[in-house]
Amino acid sequence: MKEDTRIVNAGRNPEENFGIVNPPIYRASTVTFPSLAALESFDKHPFDGVYYGRHGTPTTFALEAAIAELEGGDRSIAMASGLAAIAASLFAFLKAGDHLLVADSVYGPTRYFCDQVLARFGVETTYYDPLIGAGIKDLLRSNTKVVFVEQPGSLTFEVQDIPAIAKAAHEKGAVVILDNSWATPLYFKPFDHGVDVSIQAATKYIVGHADAMLGVITTLEPHFKTVRQTVASLGGCSAPEECYLALRGLRTLHIRLERHQKTARILCEWLKERREVARILYPALPEDPGHAIWKRDFTGAPGLFSFILRDRPKKAIAAMLDGMKLFAIGYSWGGYESLILPIYPETIRTATTWKEGPAIRIHAGLEDPDDLIQDLDEGFKRLNAAG
């Protein structure tokens, strides 16, 4: 089955819902059983059906089945947010005295969780250069239990050699956990490249409308029970309304990503000609340092990228951003709207040093590219006028 067909049909079973095309919203806390024997049977397998509201409803299960199929994993677990999915996945494999390797390019809240939460539980985190590749073997210790990767980094877009990292990690008995939110299951198949656990911040491209918070963990069968039991013990769950919104968004993900990608490439080509821009950070560009690995491992690139400005004062950057008409200043990405944000990787890096100029991250939304270019052009005029 082709991917575009799979994404329309995954997780749907109208015959189980009176012929209704979309899985309905099932809300539940208590679930009743026809007999004591039936209840006790479910007690033995609490994650294999409708057992208790916190463990999920048919709406939850429909989304989980769809994501697992698209990611190429065995089973998925829906969570309240991407960060919740990251935290639960790390908790599942780590305990006091363990060592964790994390890419230096990760999402800021991931770093905070490692430094401020896991550290209190006696887990040591070492950050590594995301371009290390097979060289990560030199950082692996006897107590290294997890290698956490973000592919690519969602600020500076370094592309990691996941197969090489996974091979080295597995040789030492470590689990590889990947944040796959940028590429989505459509553009990067994590389990084909050696990943053990894949995480989606479904808030972003999967939901696609900037109106729901959701995370999804996908695992191979050997790791499912470990992760699922940890999620249950932490009280983790997702609301059925959010799962429904994710299922709605999922059906158009392939079409939206194509448009996001097309617009991002148009904006990048235009930005290349701007004298104010020193460099563009987008792996799909042939001149990007990570392009060779991106071309080898990915099937596309979405609408999120960054560019480096030639040195400008902060007041000039503020003048540029504050007057934007279409690009909104805001965190996150993956919705239909275009976003723009100054980023400061130099303030959080520890394994590598960020020495380049001011950086701007863009999410190319679904607006007409010509209108977005005009908005950026006016912004550069304000930037130049202010310094």
Contacts in CASP RR format, 6 or more apart in sequence:
PFRMAT RR
TARGET T0000
AUTHOR 0000-0000-0000
METHOD contacts of the structure
MODEL  1
MKEDTRIVNAGRNPEENFGIVNPPIYRASTVTFPSLAALESFDKHPFDGV
YYGRHGTPTTFALEAAIAELEGGDRSIAMASGLAAIAASLFAFLKAGDHL
LVADSVYGPTRYFCDQVLARFGVETTYYDPLIGAGIKDLLRSNTKVVFVE
QPGSLTFEVQDIPAIAKAAHEKGAVVILDNSWATPLYFKPFDHGVDVSIQ
AATKYIVGHADAMLGVITTLEPHFKTVRQTVASLGGCSAPEECYLALRGL
RTLHIRLERHQKTARILCEWLKERREVARILYPALPEDPGHAIWKRDFTG
APGLFSFILRDRPKKAIAAMLDGMKLFAIGYSWGGYESLILPIYPETIRT
ATTWKEGPAIRIHAGLEDPDDLIQDLDEGFKRLNAAG
1 9 0 8 1.000
3 70 0 8 1.000
3 186 0 8 1.000
3 254 0 8 1.000
4 254 0 8 1.000
6 69 0 8 1.000
6 70 0 8 1.000
7 70 0 8 1.000
7 186 0 8 1.000
7 250 0 8 1.000
7 251 0 8 1.000
7 253 0 8 1.000
7 254 0 8 1.000
8 251 0 8 1.000
10 65 0 8 1.000
10 66 0 8 1.000
10 69 0 8 1.000
10 70 0 8 1.000
10 250 0 8 1.000
11 23 0 8 1.000
11 62 0 8 1.000
11 63 0 8 1.000
11 65 0 8 1.000
11 66 0 8 1.000
11 69 0 8 1.000
11 247 0 8 1.000
12 21 0 8 1.000
12 22 0 8 1.000
12 23 0 8 1.000
12 62 0 8 1.000
12 66 0 8 1.000
13 23 0 8 1.000
13 62 0 8 1.000
14 20 0 8 1.000
14 21 0 8 1.000
16 58 0 8 1.000
17 23 0 8 1.000
17 24 0 8 1.000
17 58 0 8 1.000
22 244 0 8 1.000
22 247 0 8 1.000
22 248 0 8 1.000
23 58 0 8 1.000
23 59 0 8 1.000
23 62 0 8 1.000
23 244 0 8 1.000
23 247 0 8 1.000
24 58 0 8 1.000
24 59 0 8 1.000
24 244 0 8 1.000
25 59 0 8 1.000
25 240 0 8 1.000
25 241 0 8 1.000
25 244 0 8 1.000
26 57 0 8 1.000
26 58 0 8 1.000
26 59 0 8 1.000
26 240 0 8 1.000
27 57 0 8 1.000
27 240 0 8 1.000
28 50 0 8 1.000
28 53 0 8 1.000
28 56 0 8 1.000
28 57 0 8 1.000
28 240 0 8 1.000
29 52 0 8 1.000
29 53 0 8 1.000
29 54 0 8 1.000
30 52 0 8 1.000
30 53 0 8 1.000
31 50 0 8 1.000
31 51 0 8 1.000
31 52 0 8 1.000
31 53 0 8 1.000
33 39 0 8 1.000
33 42 0 8 1.000
42 49 0 8 1.000
42 51 0 8 1.000
46 52 0 8 1.000
46 55 0 8 1.000
46 232 0 8 1.000
47 55 0 8 1.000
47 225 0 8 1.000
47 228 0 8 1.000
47 232 0 8 1.000
49 55 0 8 1.000
49 61 0 8 1.000
50 56 0 8 1.000
50 57 0 8 1.000
50 58 0 8 1.000
50 61 0 8 1.000
53 237 0 8 1.000
54 232 0 8 1.000
54 235 0 8 1.000
54 236 0 8 1.000
54 237 0 8 1.000
55 232 0 8 1.000
55 237 0 8 1.000
56 78 0 8 1.000
56 237 0 8 1.000
56 238 0 8 1.000
56 240 0 8 1.000
57 240 0 8 1.000
59 240 0 8 1.000
59 243 0 8 1.000
59 244 0 8 1.000
59 247 0 8 1.000
60 78 0 8 1.000
60 237 0 8 1.000
60 238 0 8 1.000
60 240 0 8 1.000
60 243 0 8 1.000
62 243 0 8 1.000
62 247 0 8 1.000
63 76 0 8 1.000
63 78 0 8 1.000
63 216 0 8 1.000
63 243 0 8 1.000
63 246 0 8 1.000
63 247 0 8 1.000
63 250 0 8 1.000
64 75 0 8 1.000
64 76 0 8 1.000
64 77 0 8 1.000
64 78 0 8 1.000
64 216 0 8 1.000
65 76 0 8 1.000
66 247 0 8 1.000
66 250 0 8 1.000
67 76 0 8 1.000
67 185 0 8 1.000
67 200 0 8 1.000
67 202 0 8 1.000
67 206 0 8 1.000
67 216 0 8 1.000
67 218 0 8 1.000
67 250 0 8 1.000
68 74 0 8 1.000
68 75 0 8 1.000
68 76 0 8 1.000
68 218 0 8 1.000
70 185 0 8 1.000
70 186 0 8 1.000
71 180 0 8 1.000
71 185 0 8 1.000
71 189 0 8 1.000
71 190 0 8 1.000
71 191 0 8 1.000
71 198 0 8 1.000
71 200 0 8 1.000
71 218 0 8 1.000
72 185 0 8 1.000
72 189 0 8 1.000
72 190 0 8 1.000
72 191 0 8 1.000
72 192 0 8 1.000
72 218 0 8 1.000
73 191 0 8 1.000
73 198 0 8 1.000
73 218 0 8 1.000
73 219 0 8 1.000
73 220 0 8 1.000
74 219 0 8 1.000
74 220 0 8 1.000
74 221 0 8 1.000
74 224 0 8 1.000
75 218 0 8 1.000
75 219 0 8 1.000
75 221 0 8 1.000
75 224 0 8 1.000
75 228 0 8 1.000
76 216 0 8 1.000
76 217 0 8 1.000
76 218 0 8 1.000
76 219 0 8 1.000
77 85 0 8 1.000
77 88 0 8 1.000
77 216 0 8 1.000
77 217 0 8 1.000
77 218 0 8 1.000
77 219 0 8 1.000
77 227 0 8 1.000
77 228 0 8 1.000
77 231 0 8 1.000
78 202 0 8 1.000
78 214 0 8 1.000
78 215 0 8 1.000
78 216 0 8 1.000
78 237 0 8 1.000
78 238 0 8 1.000
78 243 0 8 1.000
78 246 0 8 1.000
79 85 0 8 1.000
79 88 0 8 1.000
79 214 0 8 1.000
79 215 0 8 1.000
79 216 0 8 1.000
79 217 0 8 1.000
79 231 0 8 1.000
79 236 0 8 1.000
79 237 0 8 1.000
79 238 0 8 1.000
80 213 0 8 1.000
80 214 0 8 1.000
80 215 0 8 1.000
80 236 0 8 1.000
80 237 0 8 1.000
80 238 0 8 1.000
80 239 0 8 1.000
80 242 0 8 1.000
81 201 0 8 1.000
81 203 0 8 1.000
81 213 0 8 1.000
81 214 0 8 1.000
81 215 0 8 1.000
82 181 0 8 1.000
82 199 0 8 1.000
82 200 0 8 1.000
82 201 0 8 1.000
82 202 0 8 1.000
82 203 0 8 1.000
82 213 0 8 1.000
82 214 0 8 1.000
82 215 0 8 1.000
82 216 0 8 1.000
83 109 0 8 1.000
83 110 0 8 1.000
83 113 0 8 1.000
83 201 0 8 1.000
84 215 0 8 1.000
84 236 0 8 1.000
85 199 0 8 1.000
85 200 0 8 1.000
85 201 0 8 1.000
85 215 0 8 1.000
85 216 0 8 1.000
85 217 0 8 1.000
86 107 0 8 1.000
86 109 0 8 1.000
86 110 0 8 1.000
86 113 0 8 1.000
86 179 0 8 1.000
86 199 0 8 1.000
87 113 0 8 1.000
87 117 0 8 1.000
87 234 0 8 1.000
88 217 0 8 1.000
88 227 0 8 1.000
88 230 0 8 1.000
88 231 0 8 1.000
88 234 0 8 1.000
88 236 0 8 1.000
89 177 0 8 1.000
89 197 0 8 1.000
89 199 0 8 1.000
89 217 0 8 1.000
89 227 0 8 1.000
90 100 0 8 1.000
90 113 0 8 1.000
90 114 0 8 1.000
90 118 0 8 1.000
90 146 0 8 1.000
90 148 0 8 1.000
90 177 0 8 1.000
91 230 0 8 1.000
91 234 0 8 1.000
92 223 0 8 1.000
92 226 0 8 1.000
92 227 0 8 1.000
92 229 0 8 1.000
92 230 0 8 1.000
92 231 0 8 1.000
93 145 0 8 1.000
93 146 0 8 1.000
93 175 0 8 1.000
93 177 0 8 1.000
93 226 0 8 1.000
94 100 0 8 1.000
94 118 0 8 1.000
94 121 0 8 1.000
94 123 0 8 1.000
94 145 0 8 1.000
94 146 0 8 1.000
95 121 0 8 1.000
95 123 0 8 1.000
96 121 0 8 1.000
96 122 0 8 1.000
96 123 0 8 1.000
97 122 0 8 1.000
97 123 0 8 1.000
97 124 0 8 1.000
97 143 0 8 1.000
98 122 0 8 1.000
98 123 0 8 1.000
98 124 0 8 1.000
98 143 0 8 1.000
98 144 0 8 1.000
98 145 0 8 1.000
98 146 0 8 1.000
99 123 0 8 1.000
99 124 0 8 1.000
99 125 0 8 1.000
99 126 0 8 1.000
99 141 0 8 1.000
99 143 0 8 1.000
99 144 0 8 1.000
99 145 0 8 1.000
100 114 0 8 1.000
100 118 0 8 1.000
100 123 0 8 1.000
100 124 0 8 1.000
100 125 0 8 1.000
100 126 0 8 1.000
100 144 0 8 1.000
100 145 0 8 1.000
100 146 0 8 1.000
100 147 0 8 1.000
100 148 0 8 1.000
101 125 0 8 1.000
101 126 0 8 1.000
101 127 0 8 1.000
101 128 0 8 1.000
101 136 0 8 1.000
101 139 0 8 1.000
101 140 0 8 1.000
101 144 0 8 1.000
101 146 0 8 1.000
101 147 0 8 1.000
101 148 0 8 1.000
101 169 0 8 1.000
101 174 0 8 1.000
102 110 0 8 1.000
102 111 0 8 1.000
102 114 0 8 1.000
102 125 0 8 1.000
102 126 0 8 1.000
102 127 0 8 1.000
102 128 0 8 1.000
102 147 0 8 1.000
102 148 0 8 1.000
103 127 0 8 1.000
103 128 0 8 1.000
103 130 0 8 1.000
103 148 0 8 1.000
103 149 0 8 1.000
103 150 0 8 1.000
103 153 0 8 1.000
103 158 0 8 1.000
103 160 0 8 1.000
104 127 0 8 1.000
104 128 0 8 1.000
104 129 0 8 1.000
104 130 0 8 1.000
104 349 0 8 1.000
104 350 0 8 1.000
104 351 0 8 1.000
104 352 0 8 1.000
105 130 0 8 1.000
105 150 0 8 1.000
105 152 0 8 1.000
105 153 0 8 1.000
105 155 0 8 1.000
105 156 0 8 1.000
105 158 0 8 1.000
105 345 0 8 1.000
106 148 0 8 1.000
106 150 0 8 1.000
106 153 0 8 1.000
106 179 0 8 1.000
107 150 0 8 1.000
107 153 0 8 1.000
107 154 0 8 1.000
107 155 0 8 1.000
107 179 0 8 1.000
108 348 0 8 1.000
110 148 0 8 1.000
110 150 0 8 1.000
110 179 0 8 1.000
111 127 0 8 1.000
111 348 0 8 1.000
114 123 0 8 1.000
114 125 0 8 1.000
115 125 0 8 1.000
118 125 0 8 1.000
119 125 0 8 1.000
126 139 0 8 1.000
126 351 0 8 1.000
127 349 0 8 1.000
127 350 0 8 1.000
127 351 0 8 1.000
128 136 0 8 1.000
128 139 0 8 1.000
128 351 0 8 1.000
129 351 0 8 1.000
129 352 0 8 1.000
130 149 0 8 1.000
130 150 0 8 1.000
130 152 0 8 1.000
130 153 0 8 1.000
130 158 0 8 1.000
130 159 0 8 1.000
130 160 0 8 1.000
130 352 0 8 1.000
131 158 0 8 1.000
131 160 0 8 1.000
131 289 0 8 1.000
132 139 0 8 1.000
132 165 0 8 1.000
133 160 0 8 1.000
133 161 0 8 1.000
133 164 0 8 1.000
133 165 0 8 1.000
133 168 0 8 1.000
134 161 0 8 1.000
134 164 0 8 1.000
134 165 0 8 1.000
134 167 0 8 1.000
134 168 0 8 1.000
135 164 0 8 1.000
135 168 0 8 1.000
136 147 0 8 1.000
136 164 0 8 1.000
136 165 0 8 1.000
136 168 0 8 1.000
136 169 0 8 1.000
137 168 0 8 1.000
137 171 0 8 1.000
137 172 0 8 1.000
140 147 0 8 1.000
140 168 0 8 1.000
140 169 0 8 1.000
140 172 0 8 1.000
140 174 0 8 1.000
141 172 0 8 1.000
142 172 0 8 1.000
144 169 0 8 1.000
144 172 0 8 1.000
144 174 0 8 1.000
145 173 0 8 1.000
145 174 0 8 1.000
145 175 0 8 1.000
146 174 0 8 1.000
146 175 0 8 1.000
146 176 0 8 1.000
146 177 0 8 1.000
147 165 0 8 1.000
147 166 0 8 1.000
147 169 0 8 1.000
147 174 0 8 1.000
147 175 0 8 1.000
147 176 0 8 1.000
147 177 0 8 1.000
148 177 0 8 1.000
148 178 0 8 1.000
148 179 0 8 1.000
149 160 0 8 1.000
149 162 0 8 1.000
149 165 0 8 1.000
149 176 0 8 1.000
149 177 0 8 1.000
149 178 0 8 1.000
149 179 0 8 1.000
149 195 0 8 1.000
150 178 0 8 1.000
150 179 0 8 1.000
150 182 0 8 1.000
151 159 0 8 1.000
151 160 0 8 1.000
151 162 0 8 1.000
151 178 0 8 1.000
151 179 0 8 1.000
151 180 0 8 1.000
151 182 0 8 1.000
151 183 0 8 1.000
151 188 0 8 1.000
152 158 0 8 1.000
152 159 0 8 1.000
152 160 0 8 1.000
152 182 0 8 1.000
152 283 0 8 1.000
152 290 0 8 1.000
152 294 0 8 1.000
153 182 0 8 1.000
154 179 0 8 1.000
154 181 0 8 1.000
154 182 0 8 1.000
154 304 0 8 1.000
154 333 0 8 1.000
155 306 0 8 1.000
155 343 0 8 1.000
155 345 0 8 1.000
155 359 0 8 1.000
155 361 0 8 1.000
156 281 0 8 1.000
156 306 0 8 1.000
156 343 0 8 1.000
156 345 0 8 1.000
156 354 0 8 1.000
156 359 0 8 1.000
157 281 0 8 1.000
157 282 0 8 1.000
157 283 0 8 1.000
157 288 0 8 1.000
157 305 0 8 1.000
157 306 0 8 1.000
158 289 0 8 1.000
158 290 0 8 1.000
159 283 0 8 1.000
159 288 0 8 1.000
159 289 0 8 1.000
159 290 0 8 1.000
159 291 0 8 1.000
159 293 0 8 1.000
159 294 0 8 1.000
159 297 0 8 1.000
160 293 0 8 1.000
161 293 0 8 1.000
162 176 0 8 1.000
162 178 0 8 1.000
162 190 0 8 1.000
162 193 0 8 1.000
162 194 0 8 1.000
162 195 0 8 1.000
162 297 0 8 1.000
163 193 0 8 1.000
163 194 0 8 1.000
163 297 0 8 1.000
165 176 0 8 1.000
166 176 0 8 1.000
166 193 0 8 1.000
166 194 0 8 1.000
166 195 0 8 1.000
166 196 0 8 1.000
167 194 0 8 1.000
169 175 0 8 1.000
169 176 0 8 1.000
170 176 0 8 1.000
170 194 0 8 1.000
175 196 0 8 1.000
175 197 0 8 1.000
175 223 0 8 1.000
176 194 0 8 1.000
176 195 0 8 1.000
176 196 0 8 1.000
176 197 0 8 1.000
177 195 0 8 1.000
177 196 0 8 1.000
177 197 0 8 1.000
177 198 0 8 1.000
177 199 0 8 1.000
178 190 0 8 1.000
178 195 0 8 1.000
178 197 0 8 1.000
178 198 0 8 1.000
178 199 0 8 1.000
179 199 0 8 1.000
179 201 0 8 1.000
180 188 0 8 1.000
180 190 0 8 1.000
180 195 0 8 1.000
180 198 0 8 1.000
180 199 0 8 1.000
180 200 0 8 1.000
181 199 0 8 1.000
181 200 0 8 1.000
181 201 0 8 1.000
181 204 0 8 1.000
181 205 0 8 1.000
182 302 0 8 1.000
182 304 0 8 1.000
183 298 0 8 1.000
183 300 0 8 1.000
183 301 0 8 1.000
183 302 0 8 1.000
184 200 0 8 1.000
184 205 0 8 1.000
184 206 0 8 1.000
184 253 0 8 1.000
184 257 0 8 1.000
184 302 0 8 1.000
185 198 0 8 1.000
185 200 0 8 1.000
186 253 0 8 1.000
186 254 0 8 1.000
186 257 0 8 1.000
186 299 0 8 1.000
186 300 0 8 1.000
187 257 0 8 1.000
187 298 0 8 1.000
187 299 0 8 1.000
187 300 0 8 1.000
187 301 0 8 1.000
187 302 0 8 1.000
188 297 0 8 1.000
188 298 0 8 1.000
188 299 0 8 1.000
190 198 0 8 1.000
190 218 0 8 1.000
191 198 0 8 1.000
191 220 0 8 1.000
193 297 0 8 1.000
196 219 0 8 1.000
196 220 0 8 1.000
196 223 0 8 1.000
197 217 0 8 1.000
197 218 0 8 1.000
197 219 0 8 1.000
197 220 0 8 1.000
197 223 0 8 1.000
197 227 0 8 1.000
198 217 0 8 1.000
198 218 0 8 1.000
198 219 0 8 1.000
199 215 0 8 1.000
199 216 0 8 1.000
199 217 0 8 1.000
199 218 0 8 1.000
200 206 0 8 1.000
200 215 0 8 1.000
200 216 0 8 1.000
200 218 0 8 1.000
201 214 0 8 1.000
201 215 0 8 1.000
202 214 0 8 1.000
202 215 0 8 1.000
202 216 0 8 1.000
202 246 0 8 1.000
203 212 0 8 1.000
203 213 0 8 1.000
203 214 0 8 1.000
203 215 0 8 1.000
203 332 0 8 1.000
204 332 0 8 1.000
204 333 0 8 1.000
204 334 0 8 1.000
204 335 0 8 1.000
205 253 0 8 1.000
205 256 0 8 1.000
205 257 0 8 1.000
205 260 0 8 1.000
205 302 0 8 1.000
205 334 0 8 1.000
205 335 0 8 1.000
206 214 0 8 1.000
206 216 0 8 1.000
206 246 0 8 1.000
206 249 0 8 1.000
206 250 0 8 1.000
206 253 0 8 1.000
207 214 0 8 1.000
207 242 0 8 1.000
207 245 0 8 1.000
207 246 0 8 1.000
207 249 0 8 1.000
207 335 0 8 1.000
208 249 0 8 1.000
208 253 0 8 1.000
208 256 0 8 1.000
208 334 0 8 1.000
208 335 0 8 1.000
208 336 0 8 1.000
209 245 0 8 1.000
209 249 0 8 1.000
209 335 0 8 1.000
209 336 0 8 1.000
210 332 0 8 1.000
210 334 0 8 1.000
210 335 0 8 1.000
210 336 0 8 1.000
210 337 0 8 1.000
211 245 0 8 1.000
212 241 0 8 1.000
212 242 0 8 1.000
212 245 0 8 1.000
212 246 0 8 1.000
213 242 0 8 1.000
214 238 0 8 1.000
214 242 0 8 1.000
214 243 0 8 1.000
214 245 0 8 1.000
214 246 0 8 1.000
215 238 0 8 1.000
216 246 0 8 1.000
217 227 0 8 1.000
217 231 0 8 1.000
219 227 0 8 1.000
231 237 0 8 1.000
256 336 0 8 1.000
256 366 0 8 1.000
257 300 0 8 1.000
257 302 0 8 1.000
259 365 0 8 1.000
259 366 0 8 1.000
260 302 0 8 1.000
260 303 0 8 1.000
260 334 0 8 1.000
260 364 0 8 1.000
260 365 0 8 1.000
260 366 0 8 1.000
261 284 0 8 1.000
261 300 0 8 1.000
261 301 0 8 1.000
261 302 0 8 1.000
261 303 0 8 1.000
262 369 0 8 1.000
263 303 0 8 1.000
263 364 0 8 1.000
263 365 0 8 1.000
263 366 0 8 1.000
263 367 0 8 1.000
263 369 0 8 1.000
263 372 0 8 1.000
264 282 0 8 1.000
264 284 0 8 1.000
264 301 0 8 1.000
264 302 0 8 1.000
264 303 0 8 1.000
264 304 0 8 1.000
264 305 0 8 1.000
264 362 0 8 1.000
264 364 0 8 1.000
265 284 0 8 1.000
266 369 0 8 1.000
266 373 0 8 1.000
267 305 0 8 1.000
267 362 0 8 1.000
267 364 0 8 1.000
267 369 0 8 1.000
267 372 0 8 1.000
267 373 0 8 1.000
267 376 0 8 1.000
268 280 0 8 1.000
268 282 0 8 1.000
268 285 0 8 1.000
268 305 0 8 1.000
268 307 0 8 1.000
270 373 0 8 1.000
270 376 0 8 1.000
271 277 0 8 1.000
271 280 0 8 1.000
271 307 0 8 1.000
271 376 0 8 1.000
272 280 0 8 1.000
274 380 0 8 1.000
275 310 0 8 1.000
276 309 0 8 1.000
276 310 0 8 1.000
276 312 0 8 1.000
276 380 0 8 1.000
276 383 0 8 1.000
276 384 0 8 1.000
277 307 0 8 1.000
277 308 0 8 1.000
277 309 0 8 1.000
277 310 0 8 1.000
278 307 0 8 1.000
278 308 0 8 1.000
278 309 0 8 1.000
278 310 0 8 1.000
278 356 0 8 1.000
278 357 0 8 1.000
279 307 0 8 1.000
279 308 0 8 1.000
279 356 0 8 1.000
280 288 0 8 1.000
280 305 0 8 1.000
280 306 0 8 1.000
280 307 0 8 1.000
280 308 0 8 1.000
281 288 0 8 1.000
281 305 0 8 1.000
281 306 0 8 1.000
281 307 0 8 1.000
281 308 0 8 1.000
281 359 0 8 1.000
282 288 0 8 1.000
282 301 0 8 1.000
282 305 0 8 1.000
282 306 0 8 1.000
283 290 0 8 1.000
283 291 0 8 1.000
283 293 0 8 1.000
283 294 0 8 1.000
283 298 0 8 1.000
283 301 0 8 1.000
284 291 0 8 1.000
284 294 0 8 1.000
284 300 0 8 1.000
284 301 0 8 1.000
285 291 0 8 1.000
288 294 0 8 1.000
294 301 0 8 1.000
302 334 0 8 1.000
303 333 0 8 1.000
303 334 0 8 1.000
303 362 0 8 1.000
303 363 0 8 1.000
303 364 0 8 1.000
303 365 0 8 1.000
304 333 0 8 1.000
304 334 0 8 1.000
304 361 0 8 1.000
304 362 0 8 1.000
304 363 0 8 1.000
304 364 0 8 1.000
305 361 0 8 1.000
305 362 0 8 1.000
305 364 0 8 1.000
306 343 0 8 1.000
306 359 0 8 1.000
306 360 0 8 1.000
306 361 0 8 1.000
306 362 0 8 1.000
307 359 0 8 1.000
307 360 0 8 1.000
307 362 0 8 1.000
308 356 0 8 1.000
308 357 0 8 1.000
308 358 0 8 1.000
308 359 0 8 1.000
309 317 0 8 1.000
309 357 0 8 1.000
309 358 0 8 1.000
309 359 0 8 1.000
309 360 0 8 1.000
309 383 0 8 1.000
310 357 0 8 1.000
311 357 0 8 1.000
311 358 0 8 1.000
312 358 0 8 1.000
312 383 0 8 1.000
312 387 0 8 1.000
313 386 0 8 1.000
313 387 0 8 1.000
314 358 0 8 1.000
315 386 0 8 1.000
315 387 0 8 1.000
316 382 0 8 1.000
316 383 0 8 1.000
316 384 0 8 1.000
316 386 0 8 1.000
316 387 0 8 1.000
317 342 0 8 1.000
317 358 0 8 1.000
317 360 0 8 1.000
317 383 0 8 1.000
318 386 0 8 1.000
319 379 0 8 1.000
319 382 0 8 1.000
319 383 0 8 1.000
319 385 0 8 1.000
319 386 0 8 1.000
320 379 0 8 1.000
320 380 0 8 1.000
320 382 0 8 1.000
320 383 0 8 1.000
320 386 0 8 1.000
321 327 0 8 1.000
321 329 0 8 1.000
321 340 0 8 1.000
321 342 0 8 1.000
321 360 0 8 1.000
321 379 0 8 1.000
322 329 0 8 1.000
322 382 0 8 1.000
323 378 0 8 1.000
323 379 0 8 1.000
323 382 0 8 1.000
324 340 0 8 1.000
324 375 0 8 1.000
324 379 0 8 1.000
325 375 0 8 1.000
325 378 0 8 1.000
326 338 0 8 1.000
326 367 0 8 1.000
326 371 0 8 1.000
326 372 0 8 1.000
326 375 0 8 1.000
327 338 0 8 1.000
327 339 0 8 1.000
327 340 0 8 1.000
327 362 0 8 1.000
327 372 0 8 1.000
327 375 0 8 1.000
327 376 0 8 1.000
328 337 0 8 1.000
328 338 0 8 1.000
328 339 0 8 1.000
328 340 0 8 1.000
329 339 0 8 1.000
329 340 0 8 1.000
329 341 0 8 1.000
330 339 0 8 1.000
330 340 0 8 1.000
330 341 0 8 1.000
331 341 0 8 1.000
332 339 0 8 1.000
333 339 0 8 1.000
333 363 0 8 1.000
334 363 0 8 1.000
334 365 0 8 1.000
335 363 0 8 1.000
335 365 0 8 1.000
336 365 0 8 1.000
336 366 0 8 1.000
337 363 0 8 1.000
337 365 0 8 1.000
337 366 0 8 1.000
337 367 0 8 1.000
338 362 0 8 1.000
338 363 0 8 1.000
338 364 0 8 1.000
338 365 0 8 1.000
338 367 0 8 1.000
338 372 0 8 1.000
339 361 0 8 1.000
339 362 0 8 1.000
339 363 0 8 1.000
339 365 0 8 1.000
340 360 0 8 1.000
340 361 0 8 1.000
340 362 0 8 1.000
340 363 0 8 1.000
341 360 0 8 1.000
341 361 0 8 1.000
342 358 0 8 1.000
342 359 0 8 1.000
342 360 0 8 1.000
342 361 0 8 1.000
343 359 0 8 1.000
343 360 0 8 1.000
343 361 0 8 1.000
344 359 0 8 1.000
345 354 0 8 1.000
345 359 0 8 1.000
346 353 0 8 1.000
346 354 0 8 1.000
346 355 0 8 1.000
364 372 0 8 1.000
365 372 0 8 1.000
END
